[in-house]
Amino acid sequence: MSETQSGDALVSFRGVQKSYDGESLIVKHLDLDIRRGEFLTLLGPSGSGKTTCLMMLAGFETPSHGEIWLDGKLLNRVPPHKRDIGMVFQNYALFPHMTVGENLAYPLKLRKLSASEIAERVKKALGMVRLDALAHRYPGQLSGGQQQRVALARALVFEPKLVLMDEPLGALDKQLREHMQLEIKHIHERLGVTVVYVTHDQSEALTMSDRVAVFKDGIIQQIDTPNALYETPSNAFVASFIGENNRLDGEVVSVDGTLCEVRLANGVVVRAERAGAEAARPTAMSIRPERVRLGLLAAPCETRLSAQLIEQIYLGDHVRLRLALGPAQGFMVKVPIGDVDTAWQAGQTLDVGWMVKDLRALAPQDA
C-alpha cells in the first residue's frame, strides 16, 4: 500500500483537477478516499463534475492535475483495459451479435481463463442476476430490465475489485428502476465489492449508498451517510438537493452555544440549531416538511407561528400542504393521511409548529 493512500481506502483521489480547455475547471482539487467494500454514490446536478470523476477513475479521461490510486497502484498512465475495473453504463453497451452467455464470457476470454472456468463463472453470474434460463438469447430479445441485469453480471463476472456504474437505471421506468435499486444493493451486500455509482437522482442515492458525495461546481459539498446528509446537511445547497426542504432566510441576532436566534424578513424571531450560521450574518434555515406540525398538533411544539393555507395536494398515504409563512409562499408541510383535518380549507390561517432542533441555521450559500 502506498503512503499516498490511507489504510482502508481502495481508491484515492489526491489533488485531482480536470479542465477541458485549460481555463475552467470541471473538477476542482478533489481529495477523496473510497473505502474498500463500500457503496459510494457521486450525486449532483448536470455539470457538477461527478461523471468526469468516474471517467477519470475508469481511464476514459485523464486528470489535468493530481493523482488517482487504486489499491496502492498509481492509475494516471494505466490504460482502461488494464485497470481491472467493471463498468455498467446507462445504455447497457452489450454486444448485439453475441448471446447473453457470450457477452458474459467475453471479459473472461480476454483474461485467458480456461473454458471450464469461463463456463463456471458465467453460470454463477447468471444465477446471481436470476437470468439462468436466458444464456442463449441475444440482447435484442430481452427487456430493458433484463439487459441491465446482463450488463451488471458482465461487470461482475471477472470478479473485479471495483465496479463503476454511470446512471445505470436511467433508461428504466419508475417501478423497474426501484426494483433494480434494491437488487443492485443486495448483490453489493452479498459480494462485498467496492461500487462507485453516479446519479443525479437523490432518492436513488439515499436508497442504495453507504455514503454519498454531493457535488456542485466541481467541488464535494458534503460526503456522508444518507441519514447524516438528510438530517444534518452542511450548507443550504445540500439541504435543498437532498430530499424536500423548506428554506427560511433571515439574520442571526444572537448566538448561544449550539443554538441561535434568527430574525425573519417579517420581523419574527425564531430559535434554531446553529449549523454554520454566524452572529450578525445572514443565514438560510432548513426544515424538512415532515417535521412541521399543523393545527392542534402544533400546540406542544417549541416554536409556533401562523400561516395561510394556499393549497392541499392529495398523495394517497399523505397530503402535502402549501402555506404562506411570512415571506415564504411555498412553505411545504407533509401530513400523514390520518392526521389531516377535514376542516382545513384554502385561505384559512393555521397554527404551524416545530421543535427547535429541527430548524437548522446554515451558512447562506446560494442553493
SVG drawing of the C-alpha trace seen along z (x, -y; Angstrom):
<svg xmlns="http://www.w3.org/2000/svg" viewBox="-64 -43 68 70">
<polyline fill="none" stroke="black" stroke-width="0.4" points="0.0,0.0 1.4,-3.4 1.8,-6.0 -0.2,-8.3 -3.3,-6.2 -4.9,-5.7 -5.2,-2.2 -8.8,-1.2 -9.1,-3.1 -9.2,-1.1 -9.3,-4.3 -7.7,-7.7 -8.0,-10.9 -5.2,-13.3 -5.4,-17.0 -7.2,-15.9 -8.3,-18.7 -9.8,-18.4 -10.1,-21.1 -11.1,-20.5 -10.0,-24.0 -7.1,-24.8 -9.0,-27.5 -12.3,-26.5 -12.1,-23.5 -14.8,-20.9 -13.3,-19.2 -11.6,-21.5 -8.9,-19.9 -10.6,-16.7 -9.3,-14.8 -11.4,-11.7 -10.9,-8.2 -13.2,-5.4 -13.3,-2.7 -12.8,1.0 -16.2,2.7 -18.3,-0.4 -21.1,-1.6 -20.3,-5.3 -22.6,-7.4 -21.4,-10.6 -24.5,-12.8 -25.1,-16.2 -26.8,-18.2 -25.7,-18.1 -22.3,-19.6 -21.2,-19.3 -18.2,-17.1 -19.5,-13.7 -19.4,-11.8 -16.0,-13.4 -14.6,-11.9 -16.0,-8.5 -14.5,-8.7 -11.1,-9.6 -11.2,-6.6 -12.2,-4.4 -9.4,-5.8 -11.5,-7.3 -10.4,-10.8 -7.0,-11.9 -6.6,-14.3 -5.2,-17.7 -3.5,-17.7 -3.2,-15.3 -3.1,-11.5 -5.6,-8.7 -4.6,-5.5 -6.2,-2.0 -5.1,0.5 -1.7,-1.1 -1.1,-1.5 -0.9,-4.9 -3.5,-4.8 -2.8,-8.0 -1.0,-6.3 -2.7,-2.9 -5.0,-2.3 -8.7,-1.5 -8.4,2.2 -5.6,2.8 -7.3,1.3 -9.4,4.4 -12.5,2.3 -16.0,3.4 -18.3,0.8 -22.1,0.6 -23.5,-2.1 -27.0,-3.5 -27.2,-2.2 -26.0,1.3 -23.2,1.4 -23.9,5.2 -22.6,6.8 -25.8,7.3 -24.3,10.1 -23.4,12.2 -25.7,14.2 -26.1,13.4 -23.6,16.2 -21.1,15.0 -21.4,11.4 -20.5,12.6 -17.7,14.9 -16.1,12.0 -14.2,10.3 -13.1,13.8 -11.7,14.8 -9.7,11.5 -8.1,12.6 -7.3,16.0 -9.2,18.1 -9.8,21.8 -13.1,22.9 -14.2,24.8 -13.5,21.8 -15.4,19.5 -18.4,21.8 -18.5,21.9 -18.2,18.2 -20.8,17.4 -23.2,19.8 -22.6,18.3 -23.0,14.7 -26.3,15.5 -27.6,17.1 -26.7,14.0 -28.9,11.8 -31.6,14.6 -31.2,15.0 -30.1,18.7 -32.6,19.6 -31.6,16.8 -28.0,17.6 -28.7,18.4 -30.8,15.3 -29.5,12.2 -29.7,8.8 -32.4,7.7 -34.7,10.4 -34.5,9.1 -36.4,6.4 -34.6,3.3 -34.5,4.6 -33.1,8.0 -30.4,6.2 -29.4,4.1 -29.1,7.3 -26.8,8.8 -24.7,5.6 -24.4,5.9 -23.4,9.6 -20.8,8.8 -19.3,6.1 -19.0,8.6 -18.2,11.9 -14.4,11.4 -14.5,10.5 -13.0,7.0 -12.1,5.1 -14.0,2.1 -17.3,1.6 -18.2,-1.7 -21.9,-2.5 -22.8,-5.6 -26.6,-6.3 -27.2,-2.6 -31.0,-2.7 -31.8,-6.0 -33.5,-4.2 -35.9,-2.1 -39.4,-3.0 -40.0,-4.0 -41.2,-0.7 -38.5,1.4 -35.9,-1.3 -36.9,-0.9 -36.8,2.9 -33.3,2.8 -32.0,0.3 -32.7,3.0 -31.3,5.8 -28.0,3.9 -27.9,3.1 -28.4,6.7 -25.8,8.0 -23.3,5.5 -24.1,6.7 -23.5,10.3 -20.3,9.8 -18.7,7.0 -17.3,5.5 -16.5,1.7 -19.0,-0.2 -18.8,-3.8 -22.2,-4.9 -23.1,-8.1 -26.6,-9.5 -28.5,-12.8 -31.5,-11.1 -31.2,-11.9 -33.8,-9.2 -31.7,-6.6 -28.6,-7.8 -30.3,-7.7 -31.8,-4.2 -28.6,-2.4 -25.5,-4.0 -23.2,-3.5 -22.0,-7.1 -23.0,-9.9 -20.7,-12.6 -22.7,-15.7 -21.1,-17.6 -21.7,-21.2 -19.4,-23.2 -16.6,-20.6 -16.4,-20.5 -17.7,-18.0 -20.0,-20.0 -20.5,-17.1 -19.7,-13.4 -21.7,-11.5 -24.1,-8.7 -27.6,-9.1 -29.1,-9.7 -26.5,-12.3 -26.9,-14.2 -30.6,-14.3 -30.7,-15.1 -27.6,-17.3 -26.9,-19.0 -23.7,-21.1 -25.0,-24.0 -28.1,-25.4 -27.2,-23.6 -27.1,-20.1 -30.3,-20.8 -32.1,-21.8 -30.7,-19.0 -31.2,-16.1 -34.9,-15.4 -37.6,-18.0 -36.7,-21.1 -38.2,-24.4 -35.8,-27.3 -36.3,-30.3 -33.9,-33.3 -33.1,-35.6 -30.3,-37.3 -28.7,-35.9 -29.4,-38.2 -27.8,-36.2 -25.8,-33.0 -25.9,-30.8 -23.6,-27.7 -25.2,-25.3 -28.4,-27.5 -29.1,-30.9 -31.9,-33.3 -32.8,-34.5 -34.9,-37.4 -37.0,-36.6 -37.8,-39.2 -41.3,-39.9 -39.6,-40.7 -40.5,-37.4 -37.6,-35.9 -37.2,-32.1 -34.7,-29.8 -32.7,-27.3 -29.8,-24.8 -26.7,-26.6 -25.1,-24.7 -22.7,-27.1 -24.6,-30.3 -22.6,-33.2 -23.6,-36.1 -24.9,-39.2 -24.8,-37.5 -27.5,-36.3 -28.5,-32.6 -30.5,-30.2 -32.5,-28.0 -33.6,-24.5 -36.6,-22.4 -38.0,-19.2 -41.7,-19.2 -42.4,-16.1 -41.0,-17.8 -43.7,-20.6 -46.9,-20.2 -50.3,-21.9 -53.4,-22.8 -53.9,-21.1 -50.7,-19.1 -48.7,-22.3 -49.7,-23.1 -46.9,-21.1 -44.2,-22.5 -41.4,-24.8 -41.9,-27.2 -45.4,-28.2 -46.3,-30.6 -49.3,-31.3 -49.5,-30.6 -52.1,-30.8 -53.1,-27.6 -52.7,-28.0 -53.4,-24.5 -53.6,-20.8 -52.2,-18.1 -53.5,-14.5 -50.9,-11.8 -52.6,-8.7 -50.8,-7.9 -50.1,-11.6 -51.2,-15.1 -48.8,-18.0 -50.0,-21.4 -48.5,-24.6 -48.5,-27.5 -47.6,-31.2 -45.4,-31.6 -44.3,-35.2 -42.3,-35.9 -42.1,-32.2 -45.0,-31.5 -44.1,-27.9 -43.6,-26.5 -44.5,-22.8 -45.8,-20.6 -46.2,-16.8 -49.1,-15.4 -49.9,-11.6 -53.4,-10.9 -54.5,-10.0 -53.6,-13.5 -55.3,-15.5 -58.2,-17.7 -61.1,-17.6 -62.0,-21.2 -58.8,-22.7 -59.6,-24.9 -57.5,-27.1 -57.3,-30.7 -57.6,-29.5 -55.0,-30.6 -53.4,-27.6 -51.1,-27.2 -47.7,-25.9 -45.2,-24.4 -41.9,-22.6 -39.1,-21.7 -36.1,-24.0 -33.7,-21.1 -35.5,-20.5 -34.7,-24.0 -31.1,-24.3 -29.4,-27.7 -26.9,-27.1 -24.3,-29.2 -26.2,-31.0 -24.5,-29.6 -26.6,-30.0 -28.7,-26.9"/>
</svg>
